Amino acid sequence: MKEWNDEMQLIKHNVQKVLIWVKSHDLDVKFWGNESLTKIFKTLGVLVKCDKLTQARTFLQYARIMIE
């Protein structure tokens, strides 16, 4: 982010895809496999990857998934 000034030239980009991280609280650990997560989150988009702690099931407060 930059501070606004009158001489700025705005460039409009044609964005086709956006990657976002989604945190899923209260998701039972038995659903933390790739196949289950893909089925659960397909309504939001395409599952790209899970973070390392979700894959290893070592941080059990929430599952973190990247979606396209």
mmCIF file of the N, C-alpha and C atoms, coordinates in Angstrom:
data_MODEL
# 
_entry.id   MODEL 
# 
loop_
_atom_site.group_PDB 
_atom_site.id 
_atom_site.type_symbol 
_atom_site.label_atom_id 
_atom_site.label_alt_id 
_atom_site.label_comp_id 
_atom_site.label_asym_id 
_atom_site.label_entity_id 
_atom_site.label_seq_id 
_atom_site.pdbx_PDB_ins_code 
_atom_site.Cartn_x 
_atom_site.Cartn_y 
_atom_site.Cartn_z 
_atom_site.occupancy 
_atom_site.B_iso_or_equiv 
_atom_site.pdbx_formal_charge 
_atom_site.auth_seq_id 
_atom_site.auth_comp_id 
_atom_site.auth_asym_id 
_atom_site.auth_atom_id 
_atom_site.pdbx_PDB_model_num 
ATOM 1   N N  . MET A 1 1  ? 0.834   -1.156  0.000   1.00 0.00 ? 1  MET A N  1 
ATOM 2   C CA . MET A 1 1  ? 0.000   0.000   0.000   1.00 0.00 ? 1  MET A CA 1 
ATOM 3   C C  . MET A 1 1  ? 0.890   1.234   0.000   1.00 0.00 ? 1  MET A C  1 
ATOM 4   N N  . LYS A 1 2  ? 0.444   2.201   -0.755  1.00 0.00 ? 2  LYS A N  1 
ATOM 5   C CA . LYS A 1 2  ? 1.155   3.473   -0.801  1.00 0.00 ? 2  LYS A CA 1 
ATOM 6   C C  . LYS A 1 2  ? 0.213   4.586   -0.378  1.00 0.00 ? 2  LYS A C  1 
ATOM 7   N N  . GLU A 1 3  ? 0.805   5.621   0.154   1.00 0.00 ? 3  GLU A N  1 
ATOM 8   C CA . GLU A 1 3  ? 0.018   6.796   0.495   1.00 0.00 ? 3  GLU A CA 1 
ATOM 9   C C  . GLU A 1 3  ? -0.485  7.447   -0.787  1.00 0.00 ? 3  GLU A C  1 
ATOM 10  N N  . TRP A 1 4  ? -1.734  7.858   -0.800  1.00 0.00 ? 4  TRP A N  1 
ATOM 11  C CA . TRP A 1 4  ? -2.348  8.462   -1.979  1.00 0.00 ? 4  TRP A CA 1 
ATOM 12  C C  . TRP A 1 4  ? -1.756  9.843   -2.257  1.00 0.00 ? 4  TRP A C  1 
ATOM 13  N N  . ASN A 1 5  ? -1.526  10.137  -3.547  1.00 0.00 ? 5  ASN A N  1 
ATOM 14  C CA . ASN A 1 5  ? -1.207  11.505  -3.967  1.00 0.00 ? 5  ASN A CA 1 
ATOM 15  C C  . ASN A 1 5  ? -1.848  11.734  -5.336  1.00 0.00 ? 5  ASN A C  1 
ATOM 16  N N  . ASP A 1 6  ? -2.005  12.988  -5.715  1.00 0.00 ? 6  ASP A N  1 
ATOM 17  C CA . ASP A 1 6  ? -2.723  13.352  -6.948  1.00 0.00 ? 6  ASP A CA 1 
ATOM 18  C C  . ASP A 1 6  ? -2.015  12.912  -8.215  1.00 0.00 ? 6  ASP A C  1 
ATOM 19  N N  . GLU A 1 7  ? -0.731  12.658  -8.169  1.00 0.00 ? 7  GLU A N  1 
ATOM 20  C CA . GLU A 1 7  ? 0.031   12.317  -9.362  1.00 0.00 ? 7  GLU A CA 1 
ATOM 21  C C  . GLU A 1 7  ? 0.137   10.805  -9.598  1.00 0.00 ? 7  GLU A C  1 
ATOM 22  N N  . MET A 1 8  ? -0.497  10.027  -8.783  1.00 0.00 ? 8  MET A N  1 
ATOM 23  C CA . MET A 1 8  ? -0.442  8.576   -8.938  1.00 0.00 ? 8  MET A CA 1 
ATOM 24  C C  . MET A 1 8  ? -1.173  8.140   -10.193 1.00 0.00 ? 8  MET A C  1 
ATOM 25  N N  . GLN A 1 9  ? -0.590  7.160   -10.869 1.00 0.00 ? 9  GLN A N  1 
ATOM 26  C CA . GLN A 1 9  ? -1.255  6.554   -12.016 1.00 0.00 ? 9  GLN A CA 1 
ATOM 27  C C  . GLN A 1 9  ? -1.778  5.188   -11.572 1.00 0.00 ? 9  GLN A C  1 
ATOM 28  N N  . LEU A 1 10 ? -3.076  5.020   -11.717 1.00 0.00 ? 10 LEU A N  1 
ATOM 29  C CA . LEU A 1 10 ? -3.677  3.760   -11.314 1.00 0.00 ? 10 LEU A CA 1 
ATOM 30  C C  . LEU A 1 10 ? -3.621  2.772   -12.464 1.00 0.00 ? 10 LEU A C  1 
ATOM 31  N N  . ILE A 1 11 ? -3.197  1.573   -12.154 1.00 0.00 ? 11 ILE A N  1 
ATOM 32  C CA . ILE A 1 11 ? -3.112  0.515   -13.156 1.00 0.00 ? 11 ILE A CA 1 
ATOM 33  C C  . ILE A 1 11 ? -4.167  -0.524  -12.796 1.00 0.00 ? 11 ILE A C  1 
ATOM 34  N N  . LYS A 1 12 ? -5.049  -0.804  -13.726 1.00 0.00 ? 12 LYS A N  1 
ATOM 35  C CA . LYS A 1 12 ? -6.090  -1.795  -13.497 1.00 0.00 ? 12 LYS A CA 1 
ATOM 36  C C  . LYS A 1 12 ? -5.611  -3.129  -14.055 1.00 0.00 ? 12 LYS A C  1 
ATOM 37  N N  . HIS A 1 13 ? -5.532  -4.127  -13.192 1.00 0.00 ? 13 HIS A N  1 
ATOM 38  C CA . HIS A 1 13 ? -5.075  -5.446  -13.595 1.00 0.00 ? 13 HIS A CA 1 
ATOM 39  C C  . HIS A 1 13 ? -6.273  -6.349  -13.863 1.00 0.00 ? 13 HIS A C  1 
ATOM 40  N N  . ASN A 1 14 ? -6.122  -7.237  -14.815 1.00 0.00 ? 14 ASN A N  1 
ATOM 41  C CA . ASN A 1 14 ? -7.161  -8.206  -15.119 1.00 0.00 ? 14 ASN A CA 1 
ATOM 42  C C  . ASN A 1 14 ? -6.882  -9.469  -14.310 1.00 0.00 ? 14 ASN A C  1 
ATOM 43  N N  . VAL A 1 15 ? -7.469  -9.552  -13.138 1.00 0.00 ? 15 VAL A N  1 
ATOM 44  C CA . VAL A 1 15 ? -7.224  -10.664 -12.235 1.00 0.00 ? 15 VAL A CA 1 
ATOM 45  C C  . VAL A 1 15 ? -8.155  -11.816 -12.597 1.00 0.00 ? 15 VAL A C  1 
ATOM 46  N N  . GLN A 1 16 ? -7.579  -12.983 -12.859 1.00 0.00 ? 16 GLN A N  1 
ATOM 47  C CA . GLN A 1 16 ? -8.359  -14.161 -13.223 1.00 0.00 ? 16 GLN A CA 1 
ATOM 48  C C  . GLN A 1 16 ? -8.556  -15.110 -12.048 1.00 0.00 ? 16 GLN A C  1 
ATOM 49  N N  . LYS A 1 17 ? -7.544  -15.208 -11.192 1.00 0.00 ? 17 LYS A N  1 
ATOM 50  C CA . LYS A 1 17 ? -7.584  -16.139 -10.067 1.00 0.00 ? 17 LYS A CA 1 
ATOM 51  C C  . LYS A 1 17 ? -7.063  -15.447 -8.817  1.00 0.00 ? 17 LYS A C  1 
ATOM 52  N N  . VAL A 1 18 ? -7.626  -15.841 -7.687  1.00 0.00 ? 18 VAL A N  1 
ATOM 53  C CA . VAL A 1 18 ? -7.183  -15.307 -6.403  1.00 0.00 ? 18 VAL A CA 1 
ATOM 54  C C  . VAL A 1 18 ? -6.978  -16.484 -5.461  1.00 0.00 ? 18 VAL A C  1 
ATOM 55  N N  . LEU A 1 19 ? -5.848  -16.513 -4.792  1.00 0.00 ? 19 LEU A N  1 
ATOM 56  C CA . LEU A 1 19 ? -5.557  -17.547 -3.808  1.00 0.00 ? 19 LEU A CA 1 
ATOM 57  C C  . LEU A 1 19 ? -5.818  -16.963 -2.425  1.00 0.00 ? 19 LEU A C  1 
ATOM 58  N N  . ILE A 1 20 ? -6.589  -17.687 -1.609  1.00 0.00 ? 20 ILE A N  1 
ATOM 59  C CA . ILE A 1 20 ? -6.864  -17.231 -0.253  1.00 0.00 ? 20 ILE A CA 1 
ATOM 60  C C  . ILE A 1 20 ? -6.657  -18.384 0.724   1.00 0.00 ? 20 ILE A C  1 
ATOM 61  N N  . TRP A 1 21 ? -6.245  -18.022 1.931   1.00 0.00 ? 21 TRP A N  1 
ATOM 62  C CA . TRP A 1 21 ? -6.139  -19.009 3.008   1.00 0.00 ? 21 TRP A CA 1 
ATOM 63  C C  . TRP A 1 21 ? -7.442  -18.993 3.783   1.00 0.00 ? 21 TRP A C  1 
ATOM 64  N N  . VAL A 1 22 ? -7.980  -20.182 4.057   1.00 0.00 ? 22 VAL A N  1 
ATOM 65  C CA . VAL A 1 22 ? -9.217  -20.332 4.816   1.00 0.00 ? 22 VAL A CA 1 
ATOM 66  C C  . VAL A 1 22 ? -8.895  -21.098 6.091   1.00 0.00 ? 22 VAL A C  1 
ATOM 67  N N  . LYS A 1 23 ? -9.357  -20.579 7.216   1.00 0.00 ? 23 LYS A N  1 
ATOM 68  C CA . LYS A 1 23 ? -9.212  -21.281 8.493   1.00 0.00 ? 23 LYS A CA 1 
ATOM 69  C C  . LYS A 1 23 ? -10.544 -21.922 8.824   1.00 0.00 ? 23 LYS A C  1 
ATOM 70  N N  . SER A 1 24 ? -10.512 -23.182 9.150   1.00 0.00 ? 24 SER A N  1 
ATOM 71  C CA . SER A 1 24 ? -11.727 -23.903 9.507   1.00 0.00 ? 24 SER A CA 1 
ATOM 72  C C  . SER A 1 24 ? -11.645 -24.330 10.966  1.00 0.00 ? 24 SER A C  1 
ATOM 73  N N  . HIS A 1 25 ? -12.345 -23.605 11.814  1.00 0.00 ? 25 HIS A N  1 
ATOM 74  C CA . HIS A 1 25 ? -12.382 -23.931 13.241  1.00 0.00 ? 25 HIS A CA 1 
ATOM 75  C C  . HIS A 1 25 ? -13.396 -25.045 13.479  1.00 0.00 ? 25 HIS A C  1 
ATOM 76  N N  . ASP A 1 26 ? -13.195 -25.811 14.505  1.00 0.00 ? 26 ASP A N  1 
ATOM 77  C CA . ASP A 1 26 ? -14.118 -26.873 14.935  1.00 0.00 ? 26 ASP A CA 1 
ATOM 78  C C  . ASP A 1 26 ? -14.331 -27.967 13.896  1.00 0.00 ? 26 ASP A C  1 
ATOM 79  N N  . LEU A 1 27 ? -13.364 -28.171 13.007  1.00 0.00 ? 27 LEU A N  1 
ATOM 80  C CA . LEU A 1 27 ? -13.442 -29.274 12.049  1.00 0.00 ? 27 LEU A CA 1 
ATOM 81  C C  . LEU A 1 27 ? -12.780 -30.488 12.690  1.00 0.00 ? 27 LEU A C  1 
ATOM 82  N N  . ASP A 1 28 ? -13.524 -31.563 12.815  1.00 0.00 ? 28 ASP A N  1 
ATOM 83  C CA . ASP A 1 28 ? -13.003 -32.776 13.450  1.00 0.00 ? 28 ASP A CA 1 
ATOM 84  C C  . ASP A 1 28 ? -11.744 -33.251 12.717  1.00 0.00 ? 28 ASP A C  1 
ATOM 85  N N  . VAL A 1 29 ? -10.755 -33.687 13.470  1.00 0.00 ? 29 VAL A N  1 
ATOM 86  C CA . VAL A 1 29 ? -9.463  -34.097 12.918  1.00 0.00 ? 29 VAL A CA 1 
ATOM 87  C C  . VAL A 1 29 ? -9.620  -35.238 11.905  1.00 0.00 ? 29 VAL A C  1 
ATOM 88  N N  . LYS A 1 30 ? -10.639 -36.054 12.047  1.00 0.00 ? 30 LYS A N  1 
ATOM 89  C CA . LYS A 1 30 ? -10.822 -37.162 11.102  1.00 0.00 ? 30 LYS A CA 1 
ATOM 90  C C  . LYS A 1 30 ? -11.098 -36.673 9.682   1.00 0.00 ? 30 LYS A C  1 
ATOM 91  N N  . PHE A 1 31 ? -11.441 -35.390 9.513   1.00 0.00 ? 31 PHE A N  1 
ATOM 92  C CA . PHE A 1 31 ? -11.695 -34.814 8.188   1.00 0.00 ? 31 PHE A CA 1 
ATOM 93  C C  . PHE A 1 31 ? -10.504 -34.031 7.641   1.00 0.00 ? 31 PHE A C  1 
ATOM 94  N N  . TRP A 1 32 ? -9.344  -34.124 8.271   1.00 0.00 ? 32 TRP A N  1 
ATOM 95  C CA . TRP A 1 32 ? -8.193  -33.323 7.876   1.00 0.00 ? 32 TRP A CA 1 
ATOM 96  C C  . TRP A 1 32 ? -7.362  -33.935 6.754   1.00 0.00 ? 32 TRP A C  1 
ATOM 97  N N  . GLY A 1 33 ? -7.782  -35.014 6.160   1.00 0.00 ? 33 GLY A N  1 
ATOM 98  C CA . GLY A 1 33 ? -7.068  -35.596 5.021   1.00 0.00 ? 33 GLY A CA 1 
ATOM 99  C C  . GLY A 1 33 ? -7.361  -34.807 3.752   1.00 0.00 ? 33 GLY A C  1 
ATOM 100 N N  . ASN A 1 34 ? -6.490  -34.905 2.765   1.00 0.00 ? 34 ASN A N  1 
ATOM 101 C CA . ASN A 1 34 ? -6.664  -34.154 1.515   1.00 0.00 ? 34 ASN A CA 1 
ATOM 102 C C  . ASN A 1 34 ? -7.991  -34.454 0.826   1.00 0.00 ? 34 ASN A C  1 
ATOM 103 N N  . GLU A 1 35 ? -8.372  -35.722 0.791   1.00 0.00 ? 35 GLU A N  1 
ATOM 104 C CA . GLU A 1 35 ? -9.614  -36.093 0.112   1.00 0.00 ? 35 GLU A CA 1 
ATOM 105 C C  . GLU A 1 35 ? -10.831 -35.482 0.807   1.00 0.00 ? 35 GLU A C  1 
ATOM 106 N N  . SER A 1 36 ? -10.863 -35.562 2.133   1.00 0.00 ? 36 SER A N  1 
ATOM 107 C CA . SER A 1 36 ? -11.977 -34.987 2.887   1.00 0.00 ? 36 SER A CA 1 
ATOM 108 C C  . SER A 1 36 ? -12.020 -33.474 2.751   1.00 0.00 ? 36 SER A C  1 
ATOM 109 N N  . LEU A 1 37 ? -10.865 -32.824 2.895   1.00 0.00 ? 37 LEU A N  1 
ATOM 110 C CA . LEU A 1 37 ? -10.823 -31.363 2.787   1.00 0.00 ? 37 LEU A CA 1 
ATOM 111 C C  . LEU A 1 37 ? -11.238 -30.894 1.393   1.00 0.00 ? 37 LEU A C  1 
ATOM 112 N N  . THR A 1 38 ? -10.829 -31.627 0.365   1.00 0.00 ? 38 THR A N  1 
ATOM 113 C CA . THR A 1 38 ? -11.218 -31.285 -1.001  1.00 0.00 ? 38 THR A CA 1 
ATOM 114 C C  . THR A 1 38 ? -12.732 -31.349 -1.147  1.00 0.00 ? 38 THR A C  1 
ATOM 115 N N  . LYS A 1 39 ? -13.353 -32.389 -0.621  1.00 0.00 ? 39 LYS A N  1 
ATOM 116 C CA . LYS A 1 39 ? -14.808 -32.529 -0.707  1.00 0.00 ? 39 LYS A CA 1 
ATOM 117 C C  . LYS A 1 39 ? -15.527 -31.443 0.086   1.00 0.00 ? 39 LYS A C  1 
ATOM 118 N N  . ILE A 1 40 ? -15.023 -31.134 1.258   1.00 0.00 ? 40 ILE A N  1 
ATOM 119 C CA . ILE A 1 40 ? -15.674 -30.139 2.119   1.00 0.00 ? 40 ILE A CA 1 
ATOM 120 C C  . ILE A 1 40 ? -15.593 -28.738 1.519   1.00 0.00 ? 40 ILE A C  1 
ATOM 121 N N  . PHE A 1 41 ? -14.435 -28.369 0.968   1.00 0.00 ? 41 PHE A N  1 
ATOM 122 C CA . PHE A 1 41 ? -14.221 -26.989 0.540   1.00 0.00 ? 41 PHE A CA 1 
ATOM 123 C C  . PHE A 1 41 ? -14.414 -26.755 -0.955  1.00 0.00 ? 41 PHE A C  1 
ATOM 124 N N  . LYS A 1 42 ? -14.895 -27.756 -1.692  1.00 0.00 ? 42 LYS A N  1 
ATOM 125 C CA . LYS A 1 42 ? -15.071 -27.576 -3.137  1.00 0.00 ? 42 LYS A CA 1 
ATOM 126 C C  . LYS A 1 42 ? -16.141 -26.536 -3.457  1.00 0.00 ? 42 LYS A C  1 
ATOM 127 N N  . THR A 1 43 ? -17.029 -26.254 -2.523  1.00 0.00 ? 43 THR A N  1 
ATOM 128 C CA . THR A 1 43 ? -18.030 -25.205 -2.764  1.00 0.00 ? 43 THR A CA 1 
ATOM 129 C C  . THR A 1 43 ? -17.396 -23.816 -2.764  1.00 0.00 ? 43 THR A C  1 
ATOM 130 N N  . LEU A 1 44 ? -16.246 -23.677 -2.096  1.00 0.00 ? 44 LEU A N  1 
ATOM 131 C CA . LEU A 1 44 ? -15.547 -22.397 -2.073  1.00 0.00 ? 44 LEU A CA 1 
ATOM 132 C C  . LEU A 1 44 ? -14.596 -22.233 -3.251  1.00 0.00 ? 44 LEU A C  1 
ATOM 133 N N  . GLY A 1 45 ? -14.084 -23.328 -3.782  1.00 0.00 ? 45 GLY A N  1 
ATOM 134 C CA . GLY A 1 45 ? -13.127 -23.270 -4.873  1.00 0.00 ? 45 GLY A CA 1 
ATOM 135 C C  . GLY A 1 45 ? -12.288 -24.530 -4.910  1.00 0.00 ? 45 GLY A C  1 
ATOM 136 N N  . VAL A 1 46 ? -11.177 -24.437 -5.604  1.00 0.00 ? 46 VAL A N  1 
ATOM 137 C CA . VAL A 1 46 ? -10.282 -25.576 -5.767  1.00 0.00 ? 46 VAL A CA 1 
ATOM 138 C C  . VAL A 1 46 ? -9.240  -25.548 -4.651  1.00 0.00 ? 46 VAL A C  1 
ATOM 139 N N  . LEU A 1 47 ? -9.110  -26.668 -3.945  1.00 0.00 ? 47 LEU A N  1 
ATOM 140 C CA . LEU A 1 47 ? -8.105  -26.764 -2.900  1.00 0.00 ? 47 LEU A CA 1 
ATOM 141 C C  . LEU A 1 47 ? -6.722  -26.801 -3.549  1.00 0.00 ? 47 LEU A C  1 
ATOM 142 N N  . VAL A 1 48 ? -5.873  -25.863 -3.171  1.00 0.00 ? 48 VAL A N  1 
ATOM 143 C CA . VAL A 1 48 ? -4.520  -25.792 -3.724  1.00 0.00 ? 48 VAL A CA 1 
ATOM 144 C C  . VAL A 1 48 ? -3.550  -26.539 -2.814  1.00 0.00 ? 48 VAL A C  1 
ATOM 145 N N  . LYS A 1 49 ? -3.606  -26.240 -1.514  1.00 0.00 ? 49 LYS A N  1 
ATOM 146 C CA . LYS A 1 49 ? -2.731  -26.925 -0.563  1.00 0.00 ? 49 LYS A CA 1 
ATOM 147 C C  . LYS A 1 49 ? -3.189  -26.647 0.861   1.00 0.00 ? 49 LYS A C  1 
ATOM 148 N N  . CYS A 1 50 ? -2.650  -27.434 1.774   1.00 0.00 ? 50 CYS A N  1 
ATOM 149 C CA . CYS A 1 50 ? -2.860  -27.231 3.206   1.00 0.00 ? 50 CYS A CA 1 
ATOM 150 C C  . CYS A 1 50 ? -1.538  -26.758 3.797   1.00 0.00 ? 50 CYS A C  1 
ATOM 151 N N  . ASP A 1 51 ? -1.615  -26.050 4.903   1.00 0.00 ? 51 ASP A N  1 
ATOM 152 C CA . ASP A 1 51 ? -0.360  -25.664 5.544   1.00 0.00 ? 51 ASP A CA 1 
ATOM 153 C C  . ASP A 1 51 ? 0.265   -26.880 6.222   1.00 0.00 ? 51 ASP A C  1 
ATOM 154 N N  . LYS A 1 52 ? 1.530   -26.761 6.579   1.00 0.00 ? 52 LYS A N  1 
ATOM 155 C CA . LYS A 1 52 ? 2.287   -27.896 7.129   1.00 0.00 ? 52 LYS A CA 1 
ATOM 156 C C  . LYS A 1 52 ? 1.694   -28.410 8.437   1.00 0.00 ? 52 LYS A C  1 
ATOM 157 N N  . LEU A 1 53 ? 1.210   -27.503 9.280   1.00 0.00 ? 53 LEU A N  1 
ATOM 158 C CA . LEU A 1 53 ? 0.663   -27.921 10.568  1.00 0.00 ? 53 LEU A CA 1 
ATOM 159 C C  . LEU A 1 53 ? -0.652  -28.687 10.393  1.00 0.00 ? 53 LEU A C  1 
ATOM 160 N N  . THR A 1 54 ? -1.432  -28.313 9.388   1.00 0.00 ? 54 THR A N  1 
ATOM 161 C CA . THR A 1 54 ? -2.675  -29.039 9.109   1.00 0.00 ? 54 THR A CA 1 
ATOM 162 C C  . THR A 1 54 ? -2.357  -30.425 8.567   1.00 0.00 ? 54 THR A C  1 
ATOM 163 N N  . GLN A 1 55 ? -1.408  -30.516 7.665   1.00 0.00 ? 55 GLN A N  1 
ATOM 164 C CA . GLN A 1 55 ? -1.024  -31.818 7.111   1.00 0.00 ? 55 GLN A CA 1 
ATOM 165 C C  . GLN A 1 55 ? -0.475  -32.744 8.191   1.00 0.00 ? 55 GLN A C  1 
ATOM 166 N N  . ALA A 1 56 ? 0.334   -32.194 9.073   1.00 0.00 ? 56 ALA A N  1 
ATOM 167 C CA . ALA A 1 56 ? 0.954   -33.006 10.129  1.00 0.00 ? 56 ALA A CA 1 
ATOM 168 C C  . ALA A 1 56 ? 0.001   -33.238 11.305  1.00 0.00 ? 56 ALA A C  1 
ATOM 169 N N  . ARG A 1 57 ? -1.098  -32.504 11.310  1.00 0.00 ? 57 ARG A N  1 
ATOM 170 C CA . ARG A 1 57 ? -2.094  -32.584 12.392  1.00 0.00 ? 57 ARG A CA 1 
ATOM 171 C C  . ARG A 1 57 ? -1.452  -32.322 13.755  1.00 0.00 ? 57 ARG A C  1 
ATOM 172 N N  . THR A 1 58 ? -0.601  -31.291 13.796  1.00 0.00 ? 58 THR A N  1 
ATOM 173 C CA . THR A 1 58 ? 0.087   -30.963 15.037  1.00 0.00 ? 58 THR A CA 1 
ATOM 174 C C  . THR A 1 58 ? -0.494  -29.728 15.721  1.00 0.00 ? 58 THR A C  1 
ATOM 175 N N  . PHE A 1 59 ? -1.176  -28.861 14.993  1.00 0.00 ? 59 PHE A N  1 
ATOM 176 C CA . PHE A 1 59 ? -1.819  -27.682 15.560  1.00 0.00 ? 59 PHE A CA 1 
ATOM 177 C C  . PHE A 1 59 ? -3.316  -27.864 15.337  1.00 0.00 ? 59 PHE A C  1 
ATOM 178 N N  . LEU A 1 60 ? -4.028  -28.299 16.377  1.00 0.00 ? 60 LEU A N  1 
ATOM 179 C CA . LEU A 1 60 ? -5.395  -28.781 16.198  1.00 0.00 ? 60 LEU A CA 1 
ATOM 180 C C  . LEU A 1 60 ? -6.476  -27.738 16.486  1.00 0.00 ? 60 LEU A C  1 
ATOM 181 N N  . GLN A 1 61 ? -6.117  -26.461 16.577  1.00 0.00 ? 61 GLN A N  1 
ATOM 182 C CA . GLN A 1 61 ? -7.132  -25.437 16.826  1.00 0.00 ? 61 GLN A CA 1 
ATOM 183 C C  . GLN A 1 61 ? -7.960  -25.146 15.574  1.00 0.00 ? 61 GLN A C  1 
ATOM 184 N N  . TYR A 1 62 ? -7.339  -25.238 14.408  1.00 0.00 ? 62 TYR A N  1 
ATOM 185 C CA . TYR A 1 62 ? -8.061  -25.049 13.151  1.00 0.00 ? 62 TYR A CA 1 
ATOM 186 C C  . TYR A 1 62 ? -7.265  -25.656 12.006  1.00 0.00 ? 62 TYR A C  1 
ATOM 187 N N  . ALA A 1 63 ? -7.975  -26.003 10.941  1.00 0.00 ? 63 ALA A N  1 
ATOM 188 C CA . ALA A 1 63 ? -7.317  -26.457 9.713   1.00 0.00 ? 63 ALA A CA 1 
ATOM 189 C C  . ALA A 1 63 ? -7.155  -25.233 8.811   1.00 0.00 ? 63 ALA A C  1 
ATOM 190 N N  . ARG A 1 64 ? -6.011  -25.128 8.138   1.00 0.00 ? 64 ARG A N  1 
ATOM 191 C CA . ARG A 1 64 ? -5.756  -23.989 7.273   1.00 0.00 ? 64 ARG A CA 1 
ATOM 192 C C  . ARG A 1 64 ? -5.532  -24.503 5.854   1.00 0.00 ? 64 ARG A C  1 
ATOM 193 N N  . ILE A 1 65 ? -6.349  -24.012 4.918   1.00 0.00 ? 65 ILE A N  1 
ATOM 194 C CA . ILE A 1 65 ? -6.372  -24.512 3.557   1.00 0.00 ? 65 ILE A CA 1 
ATOM 195 C C  . ILE A 1 65 ? -6.274  -23.348 2.585   1.00 0.00 ? 65 ILE A C  1 
ATOM 196 N N  . MET A 1 66 ? -5.453  -23.513 1.529   1.00 0.00 ? 66 MET A N  1 
ATOM 197 C CA . MET A 1 66 ? -5.389  -22.499 0.471   1.00 0.00 ? 66 MET A CA 1 
ATOM 198 C C  . MET A 1 66 ? -6.349  -22.906 -0.643  1.00 0.00 ? 66 MET A C  1 
ATOM 199 N N  . ILE A 1 67 ? -7.197  -21.959 -1.050  1.00 0.00 ? 67 ILE A N  1 
ATOM 200 C CA . ILE A 1 67 ? -8.212  -22.210 -2.061  1.00 0.00 ? 67 ILE A CA 1 
ATOM 201 C C  . ILE A 1 67 ? -8.023  -21.228 -3.210  1.00 0.00 ? 67 ILE A C  1 
ATOM 202 N N  . GLU A 1 68 ? -8.228  -21.737 -4.419  1.00 0.00 ? 68 GLU A N  1 
ATOM 203 C CA . GLU A 1 68 ? -8.177  -20.879 -5.614  1.00 0.00 ? 68 GLU A CA 1 
ATOM 204 C C  . GLU A 1 68 ? -9.595  -20.481 -5.967  1.00 0.00 ? 68 GLU A C  1 
# 
